[in-house]
Amino acid sequence: MPPTIPIADPDDPRIATYRHVREPDLVCRTGRFIAEGEVVLRVLLTASRHGAESLLIADQRLAALAPLLARVPDDVPIYVAGQKVLDAVAGFPLHRGILALGRRAPMPSAEELLAGLGPRALVAALIGIGNHDNVGGIFRNAAAFGADAVILDAESCDPLYRKAIRVSVGASLMVPFARLGHGTDVVALLAAQSFEPVALSPAGKIPLAQLARPPRAAILMGAEGSGLPAKVLARARTVRIPMADGFDSLNVATASGIVLHHLADLAQEERASSLFAQSVPPEGTRSEP
C-alpha cells in the first residue's frame, strides 16, 4: 500500500478534482469519474475495466480498509482527511467516508463493441434514459444476468456518474458499454451487426413468456413515461411484461431485470439441454447393464 498523505485543508489543490462531487459535468473531471463507498472501491481496485488515479479516505475508515488498500498500486496516492474536511470537499455529509478518482478506459464505438461480441450475445440498448438511478439499476441487472454489453444513445445519462456507479454497486465499472452519437439510427446499427432488436413496451405484441431468445439479441428500453419512440417500435419485435388488470407500468430498471433474467434462464436451459443430449447415446447404441 502506498504511504497515506494527510489533508487538512479542503482547498488543498491536490484534491481539487474531488470538490462538489454532486456535479456530473465538471470540466476538471474530463476523462475521469468519482467512485464512492467500499463496495464500489473494491470493484474499482479488483474487477474494473477502468483504473484508479487517487483515493480520498476519512481517517476513521483507514484501519478497517487496510486489507483493501493493500491492493492499491504504489503510484496511486491515498489522501486521508478528517470527516469535516471530507464533507467540505464533497459538498455534503459523506457518511461512507470513501471516495476514489477513477480514470476512464478508452471507450470503443458501438460498432466496434458489437462486432467484437460472439455469435451468441445479449446487449441492453438504452434510449433516452436520463435518470442515474435507472441507468445504474440496468447496469446492475446486466451484470447479474450475464449481458455482454450496454449501448446508450446520446440522450441517456453517464453510467460513470457517481450516483449511477453507486446504484449499480460497481457494475457500470465492469460491463462494457458504448455511446451512440446524436441522430444515430440504433435499429439500423443493430441490424448491421446481426442483432435482433427486442423492444419493451406495455403495448408489446407478444408476452415475455413467448419470447424465444435470438442468437444475438438487443433489448431496447426507453424512458419511463414517454417510452420508446414510435419509429423504433415499428421496426422491432415488441414485447410486453403481463401485469395485473388496470396496471401497465414498471420502473424501467425493474423491467430490465425481468427481461434479462428471462433471457439468461433461456440460455442456461438451452446449454443444459445441449449438454444432456450430448451425454445420452442415441437410441439403439446404449449398452445393457
N, C-alpha and C positions, 0 to 999 in steps of 0.2 A: 504494500500500500504506500502511495506517495506520502510525504510529510504533510500534515494539515497546515493551513495558512489562516491565522486568526484575522477576522474582520471586525473592527469596532465602529466603523462609520458607514452608515447606509449609502453615503455618497462616494464611497471608495470607487475609483474608476475601474478597478479590476473586476467588479461585479456589475458594471453598468448594464450589461445585457439582461440581467435578471430583474431590472426595475419594471414595475407595473405589469406583472405577468398576465393580468386580465386582458390586456390589449393584444388582439390577434395579429395585427399587421404592422407592428413597429419596424421601421426601416432598419434599425440597428440589428434586428434578428434575421435579416435576409439570409436564407440558406441554413438557418438554424431553427431549433424549436425548444420549448421548455417542457420538461417532464417533471411530474410531481408525484411523490409518495413512494413508499418502499416497494410495493409490488411492481410499479412501473419502472423504478430504478433497477430492480432485479432483471427485468426483461431487457432493458437497455444495455446492461452490462453483460448479459449472458446469451440472449437469443435474438437480438435486434439486427435488422439489416442496416441500421444507422449506428454512428459512433458517438461516444460521449466526449464532449470538449472540456467540461469542468463540472464540479459539483458544488452546491451550497447547502450546508447541513447545519441544523440547530445543534448547539453544543451539547444539549441534554440527550440527543439521539445518538451521539457518536459511539459510545461504548456498545450499545445494543446492535449497532450496524457494523461493528468491526469485521465479522466474517464476510459480509457482503463487500465492504470497502476493500478487503484484501484482493478482490478481483479487479480493482481499478488499475489501469495501466500507469506506469511510472510517469508518463508525460501528461497525465490528466490532473490538474490541480484540484485539491479538495479544500474549499473555503469553509471556515467554521465561524458561526456568529451566534450571539445571544438571541433569544426569541424576539425581543423588542426590535433589534436591528433587522432581523429577518422579516418581521411583519412590516417594517417601514420600507424595506426594499420591495417586497411583493405588492404592497399597497392594500393589504387586507390581512386579518389574522391567519397565519399559515400554520394551522394546528398540526399538520403532518410533519412539518419541520424538515422536509426533504425536497430539494429542487436539483435538477440537473439541466445543463445546457447541452443539447444534442446537435450533432452535425448531420444534415440531411444527406443521404446517399443519392447519387445521381438517379434521376427518375427516367425510365425508358418511355418512349412514346407508346400510346395504346396499341398501335400496330405491332411494334416490337414485342411488347409484353404478350399479346395474344398469340402471335406467331410462335413464340418460344414455348408455349404450353403443349402438352402431349395430345395424342389423338382422342383421349377421353379427358375432358376438363370441365370445370364448373366455375363460372365467374358471376359476380354480382355487379350490375350496372346501375349507378345512381344518377337520377336525372332531377335536378332542381331541389335537392335536399340540402337546405341551408341550416338545419338545426344540428349543433355539435353533439348533443346527446344522442340523437338518432344515428348520426354517422358513426359515432363511437360504438353504439349498440350493434349496428350492422357489421362493423369490423369484428366485434367480439363473436358474433354468430358465425361469421365467415371462417374465423379461426377454429371455432368449436366444431364445425361440421365439415371441415376439410375443403372449403372453397380454395381455388388456386390463385385467384386474384380479384381485385375490385377495380372497376372503371368508374371514374367520376366525370360528369360533364362540367363545363366551365362555371355553372351556377352553384354547384354543390360546394359545401364548405370544406375547409382544410382538415384532413384526418390527422394531421400532426399539430393541430392547435392543442394547447394544454388540456382543455376540458375533454376534447374528443379522445385524446390518448388515455386520460384517466378513466373515462366511462368504458373504453374498450379494454381496460385492465392490461394495457400494453399491446393488444393485438394489432393496432394500427402501426406499430413498430415492426411487426413480423410479416403481416400479409402483404405481398406485392401489390402495388397499385399504380395506376397511370391516370392522367387527367387529359380530357379532350379539350381542344381549342373551341373558341366561340363559333357556333354555327356548324359544328361537325355533325354529320348525319350518323347517329350511333347505330341505327339499324343496318345501314349500308356497310358501316365499318365492321360490324359483327358478321354479316353475311360474307364479306370478303375474306374473313378468316374462318369460314365454315362453322360459325357458331349459330345455333338456332335461338332467336330471341323469344323469351317467355315473359310476357308482361303481366304483372299483378294488377288486378282491378276488381272492385266489388261487382262489376258487371261482366266479369270474365265469362267466356263461353263454356269453359269446362271446369268442373270442380277439381280441386287439387288432387283428390284421391285417384282421379283418372289420368293424371299426368304421368306419362312414361318418360323417363329421362333420355334426352338425346345424347349422343356421344359427346358433343361439345355444346354445352347449354349455357346461356346467359340469362340470368333473372333480372328483368328490368323493374325498377322501383321508382316511384315518383314521390313528390312531397305530399304530406298529409293535407287534405282539403282539395287541392287542385288535381292531385294525382298525375298520371302520365298524360302527355299531350295526345290529342286525338290522332295526329298523324303518326305517332309511334304505335298506338293501339291498333290502328288499321293495318299495320304491316307486321304484326307479331301474333303469335299464338297467345290468346288471353286466358288467364287462369284466375279463378276466384277461390277464396277460402270460405266454405259454407259456415254460416253463423245462425244464431237464434233469430226467429222471425222478428222483424221490426228493428234489427240492428245489423249494420253492414260495415262498421268501421273498426279497424285495428290500427294501433300505432305501427308505423312502418318498420321500426326495428323488430317489434314482435312478429309482424308478418314475415319478415326476412328469416327469422329463426324457424318458424313453422315450415316454410318452403324449403329452406336449405336442409333442415332435418329430414324432410320427406325425401329429397333427392339423395342425401347421403345414405339414408337407410336403403333406398333402392339400389344404390351402388354396392353396398355391403351384401345385400341379398343376392345380387347378380354374381358377385365374386364367390360367395359361398356356394351357390348353385353350380357354378362352373367347376369349383374345386371338388364338390361332391360328385359331379358327373365324371370327372377325371379319375376319381378314386374307385368307382364302381365299374367292373369289367362289363362289356356288352353281354347281352343275354346269350346264353349258349357257350360262353367261354369261361364261366365260373367253375372253379374246381370244387368237387364234392368234399365235405368234411370227412 
